């Protein structure tokens, strides 16, 4: 990969400003994944990017997905973790009204390079979820579909994600 992937934090923060749809979809997804009972679901968790090749990825020292899915784990009882070195199984990005999907695809490239196994692009406008297993392999689920991802034992109706 010879192109330099630029992820400007200030631009991302402006593009990713909260909205009703964004926050509602994010909360619904967190609930649906948490109720499975085998995952810890973290919202807006900072991921350490210090291992990324800076010749390929021009990122700050962290990336912050909307949701991170980890195997079930206890809360930290002493010092909290400000930046996770352990990557999640799944990183989920909810497309906000001001974002372009290409911006999130660039983040997915970094997530996969860091060892994330699956990335989800959730679009409240089209009420669809794109589940990536690699940057060039994905499945799209629409409002009338059931998401079933055997690898992670995940199964729920897409319509539940987009309920008020």
N, C-alpha and C positions, 0 to 999 in steps of 0.2 A: 504494500500500500504506500504509494509515494506522495499522495496528497496530505497536506497538513489539515487536521480536523480542528477547527476553531470553535470553541464553546465559550463565548463571552458571558461571564456570570451576570453582569448588570443587564445585558440584553435579555438573557433568559429570565431573570427575575421580573422584568417588565412584561415579557410575553406570558409568563406563568402566573400573573396576578390572579388571585382567587376570584371565583364567581360562584353563584348559586349552583349552577349545573356541575361545575368542576368539583366543588366541595361535597355536594350530595352524592355524586357518582363515586368519589373517593371513599366516602364513609360507607356507602352500600357495599363496595368491593371489600373493604376491610372487614365488615361484618360477615359477608358471605364466606370469605376465606378463613376467618377466625373460627367460625362455627364448625368447620371441618374437624377441628380438635387436634390436629397434628402440626399446626404451624403457629409461629409467632409472627404477627403482622405489625410492622413498624411504619409509621407515617412520617414522611419528610426526614428520613435518617441520612446523615452524612456518610458517604462511602469514601474511604481513603484511596486516592488515585496515584499515590507515590510510585507504584510499580509500573505505571504506564510509560511507554516509550515516548518521550517528549519530542522526538523527531517526527512522530506520526500524530500524536494527540496533544494539542495545545490547550490543555485544560488547567484549571486551578488545582489546588491540592485536594479537592473533593468534588463529588457529584452527588446530587440529592434527588433520588427518584420520589415520585408521589407516594408509592408504597413499596416496601421490601418484604419479601416472604422468606422466612428462615424456618428450619426445623424447630419444633417447640423447644423453648429454652426459658430458664428462670430469669427474672429481673436481676440486675447486678446489685449486690447488697452493699458493696463498699463504694469505691469511686465509680461514677457513671462513665460510659464510653461515649466520647464526644465525636469520634470518627471511627467507623467500623473498618477494620482491616479484613475481617472475614466477609466475603461477598455473599449476598443472598442467593437463594435458589432462583428466585424470580424477582425481576425489577419491573414495576408497573408505572407507566406514564399516562396520565389523563390529559388529553389534548384540550388546552384552553382555547377560548374564542379567538385570542390574538396570536396563537401559535400556528406555525406551519408544520405539517407532519415531518418534513425533511429535517427540521431541527431535532426532533426526537429520534429519528433514525440515526443521526450522527451520534447522539448519546448512546444508542443501542450498540453501535460499533465499539465504543469505549467499554460499555458494560460487558459485552462478550469477551473483549480482550482481557478484562479483569477476572473472568471466570464465572460470570453469571450464566446460568443454564437456560433461562427463558426470559424474554422481554415481551411485555404486553403494551400495545398502543390502544388506548380506549378513547373512542370518539363519541362524546355526548351528542353532537349534532346529527350524525348519521346513525347513532345508536348501534354501533358495531365495535367489536373487539378483535384486534389482530394479534395473534399469539405467535411470536417468533421463537423458533428453536435454533436458528442461526440467522445471520443478517440477510441471507438469500432464501430462507425457508420459513414460510408462515402459513397459518390457517386463519381465515376470516370467519367470524361468527356474527350473525345478524340478530335482530331483536326477537325473531321467532325460533332461534336455535337454542340448543342446550350445549354448553361448553362441557366437553369431556376430555380431560387430559390424563390419560392412564398413568404416565410417568410420575405424576404428583398426586394421583388419586383425587383429582379435582373434578367436581360435577355440579353444575347449577344452571338454571335458566338465565339466559342473557337478559331477558326482560326484568329480572330482579335487580340487575345493576342499575337500570334506568328508571326505577320507580321513584316517586317523590318522597 
